Amino acid sequence: MWELFFYLPFKSDNVSTSFSMKIIVIDDHPPLRKTNSEVLSSLFPNAEIKTFTYPSKALKDIMVNTIDLVLIDLQYNNKENGIDFIREVRQKRDFKAIAYTSHNDSGILKNVRSAQFTSYLNKDVEEEELIRTVLTVVQNNSLQFYESESYLKHKRAINDTEDRFFCTDFEKESALTQTEKRVVQNIAENEQSNNEELADMMNIHVTTLKKHITHIYKKLSLKSKDGVRAFWYRTSK
């Protein structure tokens, strides 16, 4: 089972890649799906590798077979969601899952970990990092999260953004998006309105409004709508 060895193009001990595995690649971008399948086939010559366009197409295979590794995109043109898929399936089946995505909003890392992924890769990574991450994840247990270079880079970028200090109202206001500024104005001008009513005024879903309010609190270093109203009246003059 461990008789053959593959030498990696980066600093590493010889790592066996000859053992039999079942790997699934899910991505609705054909060239990437094909390329990643070929990389994994070269890395694990004895592995059984299947590719699928959407998570829903892979569901039956994952539920009826023993799968070792799933490399999965997070967003699809048919609106399926890779995070929701892994979160649901990992409650029923034990396997390792690597998020492979260009999706990079500030909440993605937290969502990936809470859904029980075992690592995260951005799609702009070099092949060397893909290989390093896959090999590390394969050797770890399915409950252990590997912080890849992609993960750490994204985490640093988020921390840098969160650590920004806005010392004047002008700088704070400049950090708001146009939509967030509209939310601030609506909160200030409609003091008696609840979130549902504010969302209706802006013709957006209440969940979207709540996300905007959370971002506003963070950017303005505030904790309540009273603080938002005070900020608006102070800066709108």
ZAMILUM-977622 format. One record per residue (C-alpha): residue number from 1; x, y, z. Coordinates in Angstrom, 1 decimal. Example, Ala and Ser with C-alpha at 12.3 -4.5 7.8 and 13.67 -1.06 7.14 Angstrom:
BEGIN
{1, {12.3, -4.5, 7.8}}
{2, {13.7, -1.1, 7.1}}
# end
This chain:
BEGIN
{1, {0.0, 0.0, 0.0}}
{2, {2.9, 2.4, 0.7}}
{3, {5.4, 1.0, -1.6}}
{4, {5.7, 3.9, -4.2}}
{5, {6.8, 7.4, -3.5}}
{6, {6.3, 10.7, -5.3}}
{7, {8.8, 13.5, -5.0}}
{8, {7.3, 16.9, -4.6}}
{9, {8.6, 20.1, -6.3}}
{10, {9.0, 21.8, -3.0}}
{11, {10.7, 21.1, 0.3}}
{12, {9.2, 18.0, 1.8}}
{13, {10.0, 14.5, 2.8}}
{14, {9.1, 11.7, 0.4}}
{15, {5.4, 11.2, 0.7}}
{16, {3.6, 8.1, -0.4}}
{17, {0.9, 8.8, -3.0}}
{18, {0.4, 5.2, -4.2}}
{19, {-2.5, 4.2, -2.0}}
{20, {-6.0, 3.9, -3.4}}
{21, {-8.3, 6.8, -2.8}}
{22, {-11.7, 8.1, -4.0}}
{23, {-11.6, 11.7, -4.9}}
{24, {-14.4, 14.0, -6.2}}
{25, {-13.8, 17.3, -8.0}}
{26, {-16.8, 19.7, -8.2}}
{27, {-16.5, 22.8, -10.3}}
{28, {-18.8, 24.4, -13.0}}
{29, {-15.7, 25.8, -14.9}}
{30, {-14.7, 23.0, -17.3}}
{31, {-11.0, 24.0, -17.8}}
{32, {-10.4, 24.2, -14.0}}
{33, {-12.3, 21.0, -13.4}}
{34, {-10.2, 19.2, -16.0}}
{35, {-6.9, 20.7, -14.9}}
{36, {-7.4, 19.9, -11.2}}
{37, {-8.5, 16.3, -12.0}}
{38, {-5.3, 15.8, -14.0}}
{39, {-3.1, 17.2, -11.2}}
{40, {-4.8, 14.9, -8.7}}
{41, {-4.4, 11.9, -11.1}}
{42, {-0.7, 12.6, -11.4}}
{43, {-0.4, 13.0, -7.7}}
{44, {-2.4, 9.8, -6.9}}
{45, {-2.0, 7.4, -9.8}}
{46, {-4.1, 4.7, -8.1}}
{47, {-6.9, 7.0, -7.1}}
{48, {-10.4, 6.9, -8.5}}
{49, {-11.3, 10.4, -9.4}}
{50, {-14.7, 11.6, -10.5}}
{51, {-15.7, 15.1, -11.6}}
{52, {-19.1, 16.8, -11.4}}
{53, {-20.4, 20.2, -12.6}}
{54, {-22.6, 20.8, -9.6}}
{55, {-22.8, 19.6, -5.9}}
{56, {-26.3, 18.2, -6.5}}
{57, {-24.8, 15.9, -9.2}}
{58, {-22.2, 14.6, -6.8}}
{59, {-24.6, 14.0, -3.9}}
{60, {-25.6, 10.4, -4.7}}
{61, {-21.9, 9.4, -5.2}}
{62, {-20.9, 10.9, -1.9}}
{63, {-23.8, 9.4, 0.1}}
{64, {-23.4, 5.8, -1.2}}
{65, {-19.6, 5.5, -1.5}}
{66, {-16.6, 6.0, 0.9}}
{67, {-15.1, 9.2, -0.3}}
{68, {-11.6, 10.4, 0.9}}
{69, {-11.4, 13.9, -0.5}}
{70, {-13.7, 16.5, -2.1}}
{71, {-12.2, 19.5, -3.9}}
{72, {-15.2, 21.9, -4.4}}
{73, {-16.0, 25.3, -5.7}}
{74, {-18.3, 27.4, -3.6}}
{75, {-20.4, 29.3, -6.1}}
{76, {-22.2, 28.0, -9.2}}
{77, {-24.1, 29.5, -12.1}}
{78, {-27.2, 27.5, -11.1}}
{79, {-27.1, 29.2, -7.7}}
{80, {-26.0, 26.1, -5.7}}
{81, {-23.8, 26.8, -2.8}}
{82, {-20.7, 24.7, -1.9}}
{83, {-20.6, 25.8, 1.7}}
{84, {-24.2, 24.8, 2.4}}
{85, {-23.7, 21.5, 0.5}}
{86, {-20.6, 20.5, 2.6}}
{87, {-22.2, 21.7, 5.8}}
{88, {-25.2, 19.4, 5.2}}
{89, {-23.4, 16.4, 3.8}}
{90, {-20.6, 16.4, 6.5}}
{91, {-23.2, 15.8, 9.1}}
{92, {-23.9, 12.5, 7.5}}
{93, {-20.6, 11.4, 5.9}}
{94, {-17.0, 11.5, 7.0}}
{95, {-14.6, 12.8, 4.3}}
{96, {-12.1, 15.7, 3.8}}
{97, {-13.2, 18.8, 1.9}}
{98, {-11.1, 21.6, 0.4}}
{99, {-12.8, 24.8, -0.6}}
{100, {-11.4, 25.9, -4.0}}
{101, {-12.8, 29.2, -4.9}}
{102, {-12.4, 32.8, -6.1}}
{103, {-15.0, 33.8, -3.6}}
{104, {-13.2, 36.1, -1.1}}
{105, {-15.6, 38.2, 1.0}}
{106, {-14.8, 38.8, 4.6}}
{107, {-17.0, 36.1, 6.0}}
{108, {-15.9, 33.3, 3.8}}
{109, {-13.2, 31.9, 6.1}}
{110, {-15.5, 31.7, 9.1}}
{111, {-18.2, 30.0, 7.0}}
{112, {-15.7, 27.5, 5.6}}
{113, {-14.6, 26.5, 9.0}}
{114, {-18.0, 26.3, 10.5}}
{115, {-19.1, 24.0, 7.6}}
{116, {-16.3, 21.6, 8.5}}
{117, {-14.1, 22.0, 5.5}}
{118, {-10.6, 20.8, 6.0}}
{119, {-8.8, 23.6, 4.1}}
{120, {-9.3, 26.6, 1.8}}
{121, {-7.6, 27.5, -1.5}}
{122, {-8.1, 30.5, -3.7}}
{123, {-8.3, 29.7, -7.4}}
{124, {-5.3, 31.9, -8.2}}
{125, {-2.8, 29.6, -6.4}}
{126, {0.1, 28.0, -8.1}}
{127, {0.0, 24.3, -8.7}}
{128, {2.6, 23.8, -6.0}}
{129, {0.3, 25.2, -3.3}}
{130, {-2.5, 23.0, -4.5}}
{131, {-0.4, 19.9, -4.2}}
{132, {1.0, 20.9, -0.8}}
{133, {-2.4, 21.5, 0.6}}
{134, {-3.9, 18.3, -0.8}}
{135, {-1.1, 16.2, 0.5}}
{136, {-1.3, 17.8, 4.0}}
{137, {-5.1, 17.4, 4.1}}
{138, {-4.9, 13.8, 3.0}}
{139, {-2.5, 13.0, 5.9}}
{140, {-4.5, 14.9, 8.5}}
{141, {-7.7, 13.6, 10.1}}
{142, {-11.0, 14.9, 8.8}}
{143, {-11.6, 17.1, 11.8}}
{144, {-8.3, 19.0, 11.5}}
{145, {-8.3, 22.2, 9.5}}
{146, {-5.2, 23.0, 7.5}}
{147, {-4.4, 26.7, 7.2}}
{148, {-3.0, 26.9, 3.7}}
{149, {-1.0, 29.9, 2.4}}
{150, {-4.2, 31.0, 0.6}}
{151, {-6.1, 30.9, 3.9}}
{152, {-3.4, 32.8, 5.8}}
{153, {-3.1, 35.4, 3.1}}
{154, {-6.9, 36.0, 3.1}}
{155, {-7.0, 36.1, 6.9}}
{156, {-4.2, 38.7, 7.0}}
{157, {-6.1, 40.9, 4.4}}
{158, {-9.3, 40.7, 6.5}}
{159, {-7.4, 41.6, 9.7}}
{160, {-5.7, 44.5, 8.0}}
{161, {-9.1, 45.9, 7.0}}
{162, {-10.5, 45.4, 10.4}}
{163, {-7.6, 47.1, 12.1}}
{164, {-8.0, 50.3, 10.1}}
{165, {-8.5, 53.2, 12.4}}
{166, {-10.7, 56.1, 11.2}}
{167, {-9.9, 59.1, 13.4}}
{168, {-12.3, 61.6, 11.9}}
{169, {-15.9, 61.6, 10.8}}
{170, {-14.8, 62.3, 7.3}}
{171, {-12.6, 59.2, 7.1}}
{172, {-15.4, 57.1, 8.7}}
{173, {-18.0, 58.4, 6.2}}
{174, {-15.5, 57.8, 3.3}}
{175, {-15.3, 54.1, 4.3}}
{176, {-19.1, 53.6, 3.7}}
{177, {-20.4, 52.4, 0.4}}
{178, {-23.2, 54.3, -1.3}}
{179, {-25.7, 51.8, -0.2}}
{180, {-24.5, 52.0, 3.4}}
{181, {-24.8, 55.7, 3.3}}
{182, {-28.4, 55.4, 2.2}}
{183, {-29.0, 53.0, 5.1}}
{184, {-27.6, 55.5, 7.5}}
{185, {-29.8, 58.2, 6.1}}
{186, {-32.9, 56.1, 6.3}}
{187, {-32.2, 55.0, 9.9}}
{188, {-31.7, 58.7, 10.8}}
{189, {-34.8, 60.0, 9.0}}
{190, {-37.1, 57.2, 10.1}}
{191, {-36.5, 56.8, 13.8}}
{192, {-39.7, 54.9, 14.5}}
{193, {-39.3, 52.4, 11.7}}
{194, {-38.1, 48.8, 12.4}}
{195, {-35.8, 46.8, 10.1}}
{196, {-38.7, 45.3, 8.0}}
{197, {-40.1, 48.8, 7.3}}
{198, {-36.6, 50.2, 6.5}}
{199, {-36.0, 47.3, 4.1}}
{200, {-39.3, 48.0, 2.3}}
{201, {-38.4, 51.6, 2.0}}
{202, {-35.1, 50.7, 0.3}}
{203, {-36.7, 47.8, -1.7}}
{204, {-34.2, 45.3, -0.3}}
{205, {-34.6, 42.1, 1.7}}
{206, {-34.5, 42.6, 5.5}}
{207, {-31.5, 40.1, 5.7}}
{208, {-29.6, 42.3, 3.3}}
{209, {-30.4, 45.4, 5.4}}
{210, {-29.2, 43.7, 8.5}}
{211, {-25.9, 42.9, 6.9}}
{212, {-25.5, 46.5, 5.8}}
{213, {-26.2, 47.7, 9.4}}
{214, {-23.6, 45.2, 10.8}}
{215, {-21.0, 46.7, 8.4}}
{216, {-22.0, 50.2, 9.3}}
{217, {-21.6, 49.6, 13.0}}
{218, {-18.2, 48.1, 12.4}}
{219, {-17.0, 50.9, 10.1}}
{220, {-18.3, 53.7, 12.3}}
{221, {-17.3, 52.0, 15.6}}
{222, {-21.0, 52.1, 16.8}}
{223, {-23.3, 49.7, 18.6}}
{224, {-26.8, 51.1, 18.0}}
{225, {-29.1, 52.9, 15.7}}
{226, {-29.0, 55.9, 18.1}}
{227, {-25.3, 56.2, 17.4}}
{228, {-26.0, 55.9, 13.6}}
{229, {-28.5, 58.8, 13.9}}
{230, {-26.1, 60.9, 15.9}}
{231, {-23.4, 60.3, 13.3}}
{232, {-25.8, 61.3, 10.4}}
{233, {-26.9, 64.5, 12.0}}
{234, {-23.3, 65.4, 12.9}}
{235, {-22.0, 64.8, 9.3}}
{236, {-24.9, 65.8, 7.1}}
{237, {-24.8, 69.4, 8.0}}
# end
